[in-house]
């Protein structure tokens, strides 16, 4: 039985979830939820029982010292709540954890039990996947849902994916069957630079989330980190002629595909974000900061630091990249 005695009555709550693992390329999604929790000083009010859902030989607990006392942190999923102020305050229920090893249906039912008790009106699940996208272009972010009415109302894609799925897809379908509106936001991470962190992809997810739920998210140092990341990848790619050639091939394919997308709608979305940040003051970064804004596809123009040389990419005709899924 779920008891939430320590949680106050929430205002228009939205649940935002991300899970480390298969659905979290470059740690972009889990880092986005961690950013929200940190910026708004989230208060943890619940944690799922690790014994029920995790294989500790796969996700091992960690031992640490607290004032000379040894303590153990178990891998699990935690829920926290934050209040977003402003003219129209609302609360976010943040779900951050590791993709469970077992009992996925029970896992989703337990999260939906919290959502029901808290009066959650919308569930947004963040994910990131590897794709044929160049690091030099805005990060593509797609918004998908299984609900045709929600897709039309919120300008989302109705998912058509078929194939293997992770906890993001399972939770979204569980929400749909339970009658809870649910959306998945997917950022595409360049497969040739998949090592975490990827602040550019994290920033793109936050920008798309900001548009979706109409809140102003403080970005902190993310735009600067995203710029530095791209500069670092640029330098490393320039040192390898094969990588540079492959990146150029991806750029040409992306630019050709997006020519029809330079629409008035994209310009309007960017202008709306500019006005929101200008009216809201400096928190979250200046509207003029490169890398702080999503483009028509929900991407961002920024970059961040990167320490590891990227593996040599497959040839463009390899055809074995991971596909977007829900």
N, C-alpha and C positions, 0 to 999 in steps of 0.2 A: 504494500500500500504506500502511495506517495503522500508524504506530509510536507507541506511548505509553510510551516508556521512562521519562519523567520523572513519570508519574502513579502514585501508590501504589495498592495494592489498596484498592478502595472497599467501604464497608459499606452494604448494602441500597440501592444508588444509585437515585435517581429523576432523570430528565432533565426540566428545566423550560425551556421555550422560548418566545420571543416575538419578533415581527418588526415592525419599523417599516413603515408603509405602509397599504395598504388594510384590513388586519385590525386596525388599532391606533387607533381613534377616540380623540381626546383624548390620544394617547400613553399611554393607561392601562396597556396590557399591557407594552410595552417598559420603561416606568418601573418597573413591579412587579419585573421581573427585574433591572433596574439596582439597585433597592433591596436585593434579596437579595444581589447581588454586593457592594454597598458595606457593608452591615451585617455580613456574614460574611467580608469581605476575601477575595473570590475570587481565585484565581490562574489566569490564562489559560494554557492548555496547548496550544491549537491554534487556528488560524484557517484558514478555507477560502480557496482561491486566488481573489482578486477577479476575475482575468482570465476565470475559467471561468463566472461567473454574473451579472456586473453590466455594464450598459450605462453607461459613464462619462459619457455625455451626459445621462443621466437622473439618476444618482446620482454627482455629481462628487467626485473626491478633493479634499482640502484641503491647503494648504501652511501650515506653521507654523515658527516659529523656536525652536530648542533651543540656548541658549547661543551665539547668533549663527549657528548652522548651520541651513540650511533643510532641512526634512524634509517628507515627504508621508505623509498618512494615507489609505489606500485604503478605500472602502466595502466592507465584507465582513461575515461572520458569525464570531463568536469563541466559543470554548467555554472555560469556567472551571469549577473545582471548589471546593466549599466543604464543610466538615464541620460538621454540626449536632450539638452536644454534648447532654448530658443523660443520663438513665438508659438510654435506648435511642438511642445515637448513630447517625446515618446521613449519607450523603453526597448532595449535590445536584450534578448536572452542569448548569450554566446555559448555555443557548444564547441568544445575543442578537445580532441583526443586522438587516439590511434585507431585505425581501422581494426575492428574486432577480428579475432581469430576463429570464432565459432558463435553459434546461436544468434545469427544476424536478425532473424525475425523477432526474437525476444528483445534484442538490443533496440530495434526500431520501435517496438511497442512500448518499451520503457521511456524512450525519448518522447514518443507521442503522448504518453501519460502526463509527462511534465508539461508539454505544450497545451494539452487540454486544461489541466489545473490552473495554468497561468493565463489562460485566455488568449493564446497566441493566434494572431490573425493571418500570418503568412510565415512560411518557412523558406529561407534562402540558404541553399547549400553551395559552398564554394569548392571548386575543383581546378586542377591544372593538369594538362596532358602534354606529351611531346608531339611536335608537329613540324612540318616543312615550312617554317616561318623564319625569315631573316631577323637577326637581332637588331638590325639597323632601322627597322620599321616599327610603327606602333603595334603593341601587343594585341592580337585579336582576342576579343572576349565575346563569347556567344551566350545568350540567355535562352534556356530551353525549359519547357514544361510539358507535362502529359495532359494538361487541361486545355481543351480547345478554346473555351471561353476566356480563360486567363491569358492564353497566348494572344488573343485578339485585343483584350482590354489593356494589356501591359506591353504590347508590341514585342512579343517574344516568339521564338520558333517553337512549333509543336514537334516534339522529338520523334524522329523516325529511326533511331538507332536500333540495330539488332546485333547481338554478339555478347561477348563476356562483359560483365559489369562489376563494379565495386560497391562499396557501402553507400556511395553517393547515389547511384542508380537505385539501389534497394530502398534507401530511406525515402527518396522521392516517390517511388511507387507506393510505399506504405502510406505516405501522406495522402496521395491521391485516393487510395482505397478507403482511407479514414475520413475523407471529405475535408482535408486540411489543404488549403492552397499552398503549392510548393513550386519553387523555381530553382534551377541549377544554373550557376554562372561558371563558365569554363574558360580559363586562360590558356592560350597555346604558347608553350615554351619551346624555343629552338632545340631540336634534338642534339645538335652538335655542341651545345653548351648547357647541358642539363644539370650540372652540379649546383647544389644550393650554396648560398642563397640566390634568389633572382628578384631583387627589389623592383625591377621594371615590371615584371608580371604581377607582383603583389600590388603595386601602385595601380595597375590597370584594373585589377579586380575591385579595389576599393573605389575607384572612380565609377565603375559600372554599378556597384552596389549603391553608391551615393545617388546616382540617377534613378535607380529602381525604387528605392524606399524614400526618396526625397528628404534626405538629411545631409547636413554638412559635416563631413568627416575631416578632423584635423589630420594633416598628412605628416607633420613633424619633419624629420630629416629624410623621409622617403624620396622626394624629388631629387635631392642632392645625391643620395645613394644610388638612385637609378641612373643619373647622369654619369657618375663615376664608374658604375658597372659597364655601361656601354663603351666608355672610353677604354676601359681595360680590355674588353673583348675586341674592340677595333684594333688595338695594338697587337694583340696576340694573333688575330686573324691575318693581319698584314705581314706577319713573319712567315706565314706558310702560304705559298702560291696556290696550292690545291684548295685550301680552306677559303682563301680570298675568291678564287674562281667560283667555288660552289656557292658562297654567299651572294655573289653577283647574279648567279643563275636564279637563286631564290628571289632576289630583289626584282629582277625583270618579270618573273612570273607573278609576283604579288602586285606589282604596279600595273601590269596589264589587266589583271583580274579586277582591280579596284577602280579603274578609270570611270566606270558608270556610277560608282558609289559616291563620287564627290558631289553630294546633293545638298539642297537647301536644308534638309532635315539635320544633316551632320553639322552644318554651320550653326543652326539654331541651337542644337544641343550644347555645343561648345560655348556659345554666347550665354546660355542660361547658367552654365557652371561659372562663367566669369562673373556674372551679376550676383550669384549666390555667395561667392567668396568675397567679392568686393563689399557687399552689404553686411557680411558677417564679420568683417575685421580680419586681422592678420593671422589668427590661429589657423593652422592647417596650411599655411604657405600662401604666398602672393599669387594672384591669378596670372601674373606674367611669368612665373617660373617655368622654364622649359622642363617638360617631363611631368608636370603636375596635372595634366589634363588628358582626358580620354578623347579619342577621335571618333569618327562615325562608327567604328567597329568596337568601341569601348576600350581601345588601347590607350597608351600613354607615350609621350615623347621623351621620357627620361631614361636614365641608366644608372649603374652602381658598381662598386668594387668587385673584382673577381681575382682570385689568386691562382687558379688552376688552369693549366693549358688545356684547351678543349681537345677531345679525341678527334682524330681525323674522321670526317663525315663519310657516310656511304655515298656512292655515286648517286646522282639525282634519279637514276632509273631503278634504284634498289627496291622501292615500292613496299617496304615493310614497316612503315612508320605506324605508330599507335594512332588510332582513330578517336575522334571525339565521341564521347558516349554520355549517357545520362545515368 
